[in-house]
Amino acid sequence: MVAVAYPHSQEKRVNPVLARNLRSLQRNILAGIITIGPLFVTYLIFSFLLGVLAKAGLPVIQLLAAIFPGDWLSQPWLQWLMAVVLTLVVLYVVGRVTSQVVGRQAIKLFEAALDRLPFIAKIYGSVRQLIDSMTAKKESSQRVVLVDFPIPGQKSIGFLTRTLIDETTGELLAAVLLPNSINPTSALLQILPIAWVTETDLNMEQAMSMLMTGGAVGPDTIRFTKPALPAEEKATPPALSA
């Protein structure tokens, strides 16, 4: 009698081998992404910053190349490098000058002049306040906090930028900026009672690391719960209705 090989028996022998190879392929690709991913993101950010610096200083370098023609100054890579260096030098000089008393007075005069331009003053003031809040020290009023978002019991990292007073009740309110994870350049602004805000011991660098990495990088402990004070018990966030 002749033995007949059935396709189903061959598939049963091949499928485990194919499945192991697929799992090994997926595991190796994932390991490669985990290894290369941070380097790639760092490269993109570094390239973007260098591109901005080069774009800012390139017109001056091109003007110099037109005034002093020469083969060495007409090289694109050399112009790009000189533009980056020139922009860094200008930023250093501006920072050095503004750190002095005369520089601070000049900045005040410059901001006072911008106040005469309503639309530009709005944009400049908003950007300036955002940068100040992101670079503020821990002991200032701008600090890393936790708030109940999107639902009570689930907390999100936020930056307390300022406090306000409710003109109706006189209650102290907090303005909290809630950056999105992975992409912290997009954020929500919430105004809520100060009693609903949980102050943390995180600094700005730790908070940004947690946001950029989706929580993968951060401290081992965090102040998630604060003791309820008598004055705060009346301000407990209401539970969501079913």
N, C-alpha and C positions, 0 to 999 in steps of 0.2 A: 504494500500500500504506500502511495506517495504522500508525504506530508505537505500540507498546504499552509503557507505563511499568510496569516491574516493581517491586514493593515492595522487593525486596532492594537494588536500585540506589539507591533513595531512602534506605534505612537506612545504606548505606555513606557517602552524602553527609552525613547528619545526625549519625551517631555521632561522627565526629571533632570536630565543633563542640560537641556535647553533652559529650564527654569533656573538651575544653579548658575549658568553662564549669564543669564539676564540679571539675576540678583547681584552677582559679582560686578557686572558692568555698571549697574545703578549705584552700587556702593562706592566703586572707584570714581565714578563721575561726581557723586556727591562729595566725596573727600577732596576731589580736585577743586570743586566750587568753593568749599569751605576754606581751602588753602589760598586759592587765587582771588576769591571774592574781595576780601579786605584790601589786598594789594591793588586790585583793579579800581576799587572805589577811591582809594587814596590817590592813585594815578589820575583819575578823572578830576578829582577836586584840585590836585596840584596843577594839572594842565589848565584847568579853568582859571585858577588864580594867576598863573603865569601869562595866560592869554589876555586877561584883563590888564595886567601890568604892562605888557608889551603894547597893547592897543592904546593905552594912555600916553606912552612915551614915544610911539612910532612917528607921529607927525613931526616932532622936533628933530628926530634923527634923520628923517627924510629931507627935512629942510636943510640940515647940515650937509647931507650928501649932495644936494643941489648946489649949495654955495661952494663946497669944496669937492669937486668931482674927482673921483679916483676909483680904481678897480676894487680896492680893498673895502671901501666904504659902501660900495654898491651891492655887496653880497647880502642876500636876504637874511641868512642866518645870523650874520654879524649885526645887521640892523635890529633884528629881533632881540638879540642878547643885549645890545647897548640900550634899547628901549626899556627892557626890564630893569637894568642897573640904574638908568636915569630915573625911572619912576620910584624905585626904592630909595634913592638918594633924596629925591624931593619929599617923599613921605617922612624920611628921617629928619630932614631940615624943618619941615612943618611941625612935626611932633616936638622937636627940640625947642622951636620958637614958642609954640603955644604953651609949653610947660613953664615958661618964664612969666614974670608979672606983666611985662609989656605984651607978650603974646596973648595972655588971657584977656587983657583989656582990648586987644585988637579983635579977638573972637566975639567979645560982648558987643563991640561996635558993629561987627559984621552981622551978628544975629539981630541987632536992633534995626539995621538996614533991611534985612529980610522981612521983618515984621510989617514993613510998608507994602510988601507984595503978598496979598492975601492967599492966593492959591499956592504959591511957592512956600510961603511960611507954614502952611498947613502940612505940606509934605515933609519939609525939613524938620519941623517940630516933632512930627510923629516918628520919623526915622531916628531922630536924635534921642527921643525918649525910649524907643525900643532898644537901641544900642546901649544906652545907659543902664537899662534894666537887665540886659544880658550880661553886662560886665560889672554889675554892682557887687560889692562885698557882702558877706553873710550878715554882718552886723547892721546893715542898712535895712530899710523897710522893704526892699525888693529881695525876696528870698524864695527858695524852693518849697512848695507846699503840696499837699494832696487834697483833692476835692472829690466828692461823690459824683462821678460821671462815668458812663451815661445813665446809670441807675443807682439808687442808694445801696451801699454795700460794696460797690465796685469803684475803686478810687483811681484817679488819673493824676499824673504828675503835672503840676502847673507852676507858674512863676507869679508870685504876688507882686504886682507892679506898683500899686498904691492903695490907699484907703479913702473911703468917702463916708459922708453922713447922709442918712435917709432924712430928707427934709420933712417928711410926714411924722415919722416916729422917733427920729433922733438916733436910730440904731446905727452902729458902726458897720459899714459894708466894706467888702474887699473886691478889688478888680484883679482877676486872676487870668493870666494868659495860658491857654492849654494847647501846647504844640502837638501836632500829629506825630505818631511814632514813625520812624524811618525817614520821614520827610518833615522835619520840624520847621521848615520855612513856611508851612501852612498851619494856621492855628485858629482857635476859637477864643473869644473874650467873654468871660462870665463875670457878672456882678452878683455877689451873694453875701449873706450875713457872715461876718468874720468868725462867728461861732461854728460855722459849718466847715471851716478851713482847718486842716491838720498841718501844723508846722513840722517840718522834717529837719534832720541834721545833715541833709545832703548839701554839697556845694554845687556850683553851677556846672563844673566839669563832670561830676558824677551824674548829674541829671541829664546832661546832653549825651553822655556815653550810653546811658540806659535808653534814651529815646532813639539814638542813631542805630543801636544794635537790637532794638526790640526787647530790651531787658536782659540780653545775654551777657552784657558787661555791666557790672555794677557792684555795690557793696553787698556783703552777706546779710546785713541786718538793716532794717528801716523802721522808722517810727510810724506804724500804720494806724495805731489807735492812741488817742489822747484821753486822759482822765476827764470825766465830765464835771464841770464846775457848776455850782448852783445857778449862776447867771446864764449859763449856756443851756441848761436843761429845757428852758422854754423855747429855745431856737432849734430844737432837734428837727432835721429834715423830715417832712411827712412821708409816710409810705405811699407807694403808688397804688392807685385803685385798680382792682382787677378789671 
